[in-house]
Amino acid sequence: MANLFQRLKNTVMSDLHEALDKKEKKNPIAVLNHYLRQCEQEVEKVRKLVERQYLLKEEFQKEYQQASVLADKRKYQAEVASKANEEGLYEFALQEQKYYEERAVRIQESKLQATKELEELERKYEEMKHKLKDMYIKRMELMGRENIARAHNKMNSVLESSSGYNNQAFSKFDEIETYLDQLEHGVNSSYYRNTIDAKIAKLEKEMKNEETEAIPS
């Protein structure tokens, strides 16, 4: 039964990977957007870790200051007890002083380690932000290339051969240009034809008038 479930799982994962591969080939921008969202989430996680580490460093600093203050306080109290010949108080204050001094040393070491780790986190966080920014720019570049590719595809579809005369290919723009040339030629021919007809008619009328005037009455 376990082997059956494992085979089913492998089949499903294989189909999923195949679907993702097809999607990536079909729409690489969408896949890049998916990766970008994942990277944004990871960067946000690191940002929160940096903030927590910074707060931790501040807490170590507060604890160190508190331990140092208490160590100094117990040291002063031990001196007072010693001068007053209060052996019991002196021993207790001396023990407390030692305890707080050791605590301060331990906290100082932890604070230094936390500071070092914070600097490393901040460095990696900045690197991740730069990488994310590079991916944004890469997406813009890909989108620009995609736009150009789509534009060329549209232009090619308009310019591609659509009809022919004696197997000679004409693009749609060529057909329109040819049509406009023919139309312009027709208009010009009609203009000149009408102009010539008017001039000939005028000449015929003038010649007819001259002939009439030339006949003796």
C-alpha positions as CSV (number, residue, x, y, z in Angstrom):
1,M,0.0,0.0,0.0
2,A,2.8,2.4,0.9
3,N,4.5,1.7,-2.5
4,L,1.2,2.5,-4.2
5,F,0.9,5.8,-2.5
6,Q,4.5,6.6,-3.3
7,R,3.9,5.8,-7.0
8,L,0.8,8.0,-6.9
9,K,2.8,10.8,-5.3
10,N,5.6,10.5,-7.9
11,T,3.1,10.5,-10.7
12,V,1.4,13.6,-9.3
13,M,4.7,15.4,-8.8
14,S,5.8,14.5,-12.3
15,D,2.6,15.8,-13.8
16,L,2.9,19.0,-11.7
17,H,6.5,19.6,-12.9
18,E,5.5,19.0,-16.5
19,A,2.7,21.5,-16.1
20,L,5.0,24.0,-14.6
21,D,7.5,23.5,-17.4
22,K,4.8,24.1,-20.0
23,K,3.6,27.2,-18.1
24,E,7.1,28.5,-18.0
25,K,7.6,28.1,-21.7
26,K,4.2,29.6,-22.4
27,N,4.4,32.6,-20.1
28,P,7.9,33.1,-18.6
29,I,6.9,36.5,-17.1
30,A,4.2,34.8,-14.9
31,V,6.8,32.3,-13.7
32,L,9.2,35.0,-12.9
33,N,6.5,36.9,-11.0
34,H,5.9,33.7,-9.0
35,Y,9.7,33.5,-8.1
36,L,9.7,37.2,-7.2
37,R,6.8,36.8,-4.8
38,Q,8.7,33.9,-3.1
39,C,11.9,36.0,-2.9
40,E,9.9,38.9,-1.5
41,Q,8.6,36.6,1.2
42,E,12.1,35.4,2.0
43,V,13.5,38.9,2.2
44,E,10.7,39.9,4.5
45,K,11.5,36.9,6.8
46,V,15.1,38.0,7.0
47,R,14.1,41.6,7.7
48,K,12.1,40.4,10.7
49,L,15.1,38.4,11.9
50,V,17.3,41.4,11.6
51,E,14.8,43.4,13.7
52,R,14.7,40.6,16.3
53,Q,18.5,40.4,16.4
54,Y,18.7,44.2,16.9
55,L,16.2,44.1,19.8
56,L,18.2,41.1,21.3
57,K,21.4,43.2,21.1
58,E,19.7,46.1,22.9
59,E,18.4,43.7,25.6
60,F,21.9,42.3,26.1
61,Q,23.2,45.9,26.5
62,K,20.5,46.7,29.1
63,E,21.3,43.5,31.0
64,Y,25.0,44.3,30.9
65,Q,24.5,47.8,32.2
66,Q,22.3,46.5,35.0
67,A,24.7,43.7,36.0
68,S,27.6,46.2,36.0
69,V,25.7,48.7,38.1
70,L,24.8,46.0,40.6
71,A,28.4,44.7,40.7
72,D,29.6,48.2,41.6
73,K,26.9,48.6,44.2
74,R,27.8,45.3,45.9
75,K,31.5,46.2,45.8
76,Y,30.7,49.5,47.6
77,Q,28.5,47.6,50.1
78,A,31.2,45.1,50.7
79,E,33.7,47.9,51.5
80,V,31.2,49.5,53.9
81,A,30.5,46.1,55.6
82,S,34.3,45.5,55.9
83,K,34.9,48.9,57.6
84,A,32.0,48.2,60.0
85,N,33.4,44.7,60.8
86,E,30.2,43.1,59.6
87,E,31.7,39.9,58.4
88,G,28.5,38.3,57.4
89,L,27.3,41.2,55.3
90,Y,30.8,41.6,53.9
91,E,30.9,38.0,52.7
92,F,27.4,38.2,51.2
93,A,28.1,41.5,49.4
94,L,31.4,40.1,48.1
95,Q,29.7,37.0,46.8
96,E,27.0,39.1,45.1
97,Q,29.7,41.4,43.6
98,K,31.5,38.4,42.1
99,Y,28.2,36.9,40.8
100,Y,27.2,40.2,39.0
101,E,30.7,40.7,37.6
102,E,30.7,37.2,36.2
103,R,27.2,37.8,34.8
104,A,28.4,41.1,33.2
105,V,31.3,39.3,31.6
106,R,29.0,36.5,30.2
107,I,26.4,39.1,29.0
108,Q,29.2,41.2,27.4
109,E,30.4,38.1,25.4
110,S,26.8,37.3,24.4
111,K,26.3,40.9,23.3
112,L,29.5,40.9,21.2
113,Q,28.4,37.6,19.6
114,A,24.9,39.0,18.9
115,T,26.4,42.1,17.4
116,K,28.6,40.0,15.1
117,E,25.6,37.9,14.1
118,L,23.5,41.1,13.5
119,E,26.2,42.5,11.2
120,E,26.2,39.3,9.3
121,L,22.4,39.3,9.0
122,E,22.4,42.9,7.9
123,R,25.0,42.1,5.2
124,K,23.0,39.1,3.9
125,Y,19.8,41.2,4.1
126,E,21.4,43.9,1.9
127,E,22.6,41.3,-0.5
128,M,19.1,39.8,-0.8
129,K,17.6,43.2,-1.4
130,H,20.1,43.8,-4.2
131,K,19.3,40.4,-5.7
132,L,15.6,41.2,-5.5
133,K,16.2,44.5,-7.1
134,D,18.2,42.8,-9.9
135,M,15.3,40.5,-10.4
136,Y,12.9,43.4,-10.7
137,I,15.1,44.9,-13.3
138,K,15.4,41.6,-15.1
139,R,11.6,41.3,-15.2
140,M,11.4,44.8,-16.7
141,E,14.0,43.8,-19.3
142,L,12.1,40.6,-20.1
143,M,8.8,42.5,-20.3
144,G,10.4,45.0,-22.7
145,R,11.7,42.1,-24.9
146,E,8.3,40.5,-24.7
147,N,6.6,43.7,-25.8
148,I,9.0,44.1,-28.7
149,A,8.4,40.5,-29.7
150,R,4.7,40.9,-29.6
151,A,4.9,44.2,-31.6
152,H,7.0,42.6,-34.3
153,N,4.6,39.6,-34.4
154,K,1.7,42.0,-34.9
155,M,3.6,44.0,-37.5
156,N,4.6,40.8,-39.3
157,S,1.0,39.6,-39.3
158,V,-0.1,42.8,-41.0
159,L,2.8,42.8,-43.4
160,E,2.6,39.1,-44.3
161,S,1.4,38.1,-47.8
162,S,-2.3,38.1,-48.1
163,S,-3.0,37.9,-51.8
164,G,-1.1,37.7,-55.1
165,Y,-1.2,38.5,-58.8
166,N,0.5,36.0,-61.0
167,N,1.9,34.4,-57.9
168,Q,3.5,37.7,-56.9
169,A,3.1,38.3,-53.1
170,F,1.7,41.7,-52.0
171,S,1.5,42.7,-48.4
172,K,-1.6,44.4,-47.0
173,F,0.3,47.7,-47.0
174,D,1.4,47.2,-50.5
175,E,-2.2,46.5,-51.6
176,I,-3.4,49.7,-49.9
177,E,-0.6,51.7,-51.5
178,T,-1.4,50.2,-54.9
179,Y,-5.0,51.0,-54.5
180,L,-4.2,54.6,-53.5
181,D,-2.0,54.9,-56.6
182,Q,-4.7,53.6,-58.8
183,L,-7.2,55.9,-57.2
184,E,-4.9,58.9,-57.6
185,H,-4.2,58.0,-61.2
186,G,-8.0,57.7,-61.9
187,V,-8.6,61.2,-60.4
188,N,-5.8,62.7,-62.3
189,S,-6.9,61.1,-65.6
190,S,-10.5,62.3,-65.0
191,Y,-9.2,65.8,-64.3
192,Y,-7.1,66.0,-67.4
193,R,-9.8,64.3,-69.5
194,N,-12.4,66.8,-68.3
195,T,-9.9,69.7,-68.9
196,I,-9.1,68.6,-72.5
197,D,-12.8,68.1,-73.3
198,A,-13.6,71.6,-72.1
199,K,-10.7,73.1,-74.0
200,I,-11.7,71.3,-77.3
201,A,-15.3,72.3,-76.8
202,K,-14.2,75.9,-76.4
203,L,-12.0,75.7,-79.5
204,E,-14.8,74.2,-81.5
205,K,-17.1,76.9,-80.4
206,E,-14.6,79.7,-81.3
207,M,-13.9,78.1,-84.7
208,K,-17.6,77.8,-85.4
209,N,-18.1,81.5,-84.5
210,E,-15.2,82.5,-86.8
211,E,-16.7,80.6,-89.7
212,T,-20.0,82.2,-89.2
213,E,-18.5,85.6,-89.2
214,A,-16.5,84.9,-92.3
215,I,-19.6,84.1,-94.4
216,P,-20.7,87.3,-96.3
217,S,-24.2,88.5,-95.6
